[in-house]
Amino acid sequence: MIDILEWLSATTPAVALRRSGTLYMFVNAAHILAIGLLIGAILPLDLRLAGFFRKLPVEIVAPFLSRCAGVGLTAAIVTGFCLFSVRAVEYAANPAFLAKLGLIAFGLLNVLVVHAGQGWRTATTVGILHPAIRVSAALSAATWIAALVAGRWIGFL
């Protein structure tokens, strides 16, 4: 495993990021922007699905916010992988980084479970969300916030 991580750190993009403070700064900024898009979309959606803001129709806000969160997540994964490659061996041994990966995996599993059951699309009965969707939304919000905190924690360990 260490051989793969060392190889990753020696790839051209990783070396370029290490050598150019400007390039690293832009990729880091893109990562922060992607996280902002993810959290900025998923929290309002989760809050609505958990039962807040009941005047906002789920069928109107959910598709847009879900897609925005998906774009943010995709961009965060791509830019995060680039940042990881700069010091892959060191990050792979960082407990905060491992916690962040675990939380992201759990968040993705939650998304897959909700979407596999058609989530908010079929979870309403006369405009009332099924309790399982409400619990899943609360769990989602807590998970993504915890992943954000774990990501910030990486630099302190």
C-alpha positions as CSV (number, residue, x, y, z in Angstrom):
1,M,0.0,0.0,0.0
2,I,2.8,2.4,0.8
3,D,4.3,1.8,-2.6
4,I,1.0,2.9,-4.2
5,L,0.9,6.0,-2.0
6,E,4.5,6.9,-2.8
7,W,3.9,6.4,-6.5
8,L,0.8,8.7,-6.3
9,S,2.9,11.3,-4.6
10,A,5.5,11.1,-7.4
11,T,3.0,11.6,-10.2
12,T,3.3,14.7,-12.4
13,P,0.2,16.4,-10.9
14,A,1.3,15.8,-7.4
15,V,4.8,17.1,-8.1
16,A,3.4,20.2,-9.9
17,L,1.2,20.9,-6.9
18,R,4.1,20.7,-4.5
19,R,6.3,22.9,-6.7
20,S,3.8,25.6,-7.4
21,G,2.3,27.4,-4.4
22,T,0.0,29.2,-6.8
23,L,-1.3,26.0,-8.4
24,Y,-1.8,24.4,-4.9
25,M,-3.6,27.6,-3.8
26,F,-6.1,27.4,-6.7
27,V,-6.8,23.7,-6.2
28,N,-7.2,24.2,-2.5
29,A,-9.6,27.2,-3.2
30,A,-11.5,25.0,-5.6
31,H,-11.8,22.3,-2.9
32,I,-13.1,24.8,-0.4
33,L,-15.6,26.2,-3.0
34,A,-16.8,22.6,-3.8
35,I,-17.3,21.9,-0.1
36,G,-19.2,25.1,0.2
37,L,-21.5,24.1,-2.7
38,L,-22.0,20.6,-1.2
39,I,-22.7,21.8,2.4
40,G,-24.6,24.8,1.1
41,A,-27.0,22.6,-0.8
42,I,-27.2,19.6,1.4
43,L,-28.0,21.3,4.6
44,P,-31.1,23.2,3.4
45,L,-32.3,20.0,1.7
46,D,-31.7,17.9,4.8
47,L,-33.4,20.5,7.0
48,R,-36.5,20.6,4.7
49,L,-36.6,16.8,4.6
50,A,-36.2,16.6,8.3
51,G,-39.4,18.7,8.7
52,F,-38.2,22.4,8.8
53,F,-39.4,25.0,6.3
54,R,-42.6,23.2,5.6
55,K,-43.9,25.9,3.3
56,L,-41.2,25.0,0.7
57,P,-42.5,22.3,-1.5
58,V,-40.1,19.3,-1.4
59,E,-40.8,18.4,-5.1
60,I,-39.6,21.9,-6.2
61,V,-36.5,22.4,-4.0
62,A,-35.2,18.8,-3.7
63,P,-34.2,18.2,-7.3
64,F,-32.2,21.5,-7.6
65,L,-30.5,21.1,-4.2
66,S,-29.8,17.5,-4.7
67,R,-28.1,18.2,-8.1
68,C,-26.1,21.1,-6.6
69,A,-24.9,18.9,-3.8
70,G,-23.9,16.2,-6.3
71,V,-21.9,18.7,-8.3
72,G,-20.2,20.0,-5.1
73,L,-19.5,16.4,-4.0
74,T,-18.0,15.5,-7.3
75,A,-15.8,18.6,-7.4
76,A,-14.7,18.1,-3.8
77,I,-13.7,14.5,-4.5
78,V,-11.7,15.4,-7.5
79,T,-9.9,18.4,-5.9
80,G,-9.5,16.5,-2.6
81,F,-7.8,13.6,-4.4
82,C,-5.4,16.1,-6.0
83,L,-4.6,17.6,-2.6
84,F,-4.2,14.1,-1.1
85,S,-1.7,13.1,-3.8
86,V,0.7,15.9,-2.6
87,R,1.4,14.0,0.7
88,A,-0.4,10.7,0.3
89,V,1.7,8.7,2.7
90,E,1.3,11.2,5.5
91,Y,-2.4,11.8,5.0
92,A,-3.1,8.0,4.9
93,A,-1.7,7.8,8.4
94,N,-3.6,10.8,9.7
95,P,-6.6,9.7,12.0
96,A,-8.6,12.8,11.1
97,F,-8.2,12.1,7.4
98,L,-9.3,8.5,7.9
99,A,-12.3,9.7,9.9
100,K,-13.2,12.1,7.1
101,L,-13.0,9.3,4.6
102,G,-15.2,7.1,6.8
103,L,-17.8,9.9,7.2
104,I,-17.8,10.6,3.5
105,A,-18.4,6.9,2.8
106,F,-21.2,6.8,5.3
107,G,-22.7,10.0,3.8
108,L,-22.6,8.4,0.3
109,L,-24.1,5.2,1.6
110,N,-27.0,7.2,3.1
111,V,-27.5,9.0,-0.2
112,L,-27.5,5.7,-2.1
113,V,-30.1,4.2,0.3
114,V,-32.3,7.2,0.0
115,H,-32.0,7.4,-3.8
116,A,-32.4,3.6,-4.2
117,G,-35.8,3.9,-2.5
118,Q,-36.6,7.0,-4.7
119,G,-36.1,9.1,-1.6
120,W,-38.3,12.2,-1.4
121,R,-40.0,11.4,-4.7
122,T,-42.0,8.5,-3.3
123,A,-41.6,9.2,0.4
124,T,-44.5,11.6,0.7
125,T,-48.1,10.8,1.6
126,V,-50.3,13.8,1.0
127,G,-47.4,16.1,1.4
128,I,-46.1,14.5,4.6
129,L,-42.6,13.0,4.5
130,H,-42.1,9.4,5.7
131,P,-40.4,9.3,9.1
132,A,-37.5,7.3,7.7
133,I,-36.7,10.1,5.3
134,R,-36.8,12.6,8.1
135,V,-34.3,10.5,10.2
136,S,-32.1,9.9,7.1
137,A,-32.0,13.7,6.5
138,A,-31.0,14.5,10.1
139,L,-28.3,11.8,9.9
140,S,-27.1,13.2,6.6
141,A,-26.8,16.7,8.0
142,A,-24.9,15.5,11.0
143,T,-22.6,13.3,8.8
144,W,-21.6,16.0,6.3
145,I,-21.0,18.5,9.1
146,A,-18.8,15.9,10.9
147,A,-16.9,15.3,7.6
148,L,-16.3,19.0,7.3
149,V,-15.0,19.2,10.9
150,A,-12.8,16.1,10.3
151,G,-11.4,17.8,7.2
152,R,-10.4,20.9,9.2
153,W,-9.0,18.6,11.9
154,I,-6.5,17.1,9.5
155,G,-4.2,20.1,9.7
156,F,-4.0,19.9,13.4
157,L,-2.8,16.4,13.7
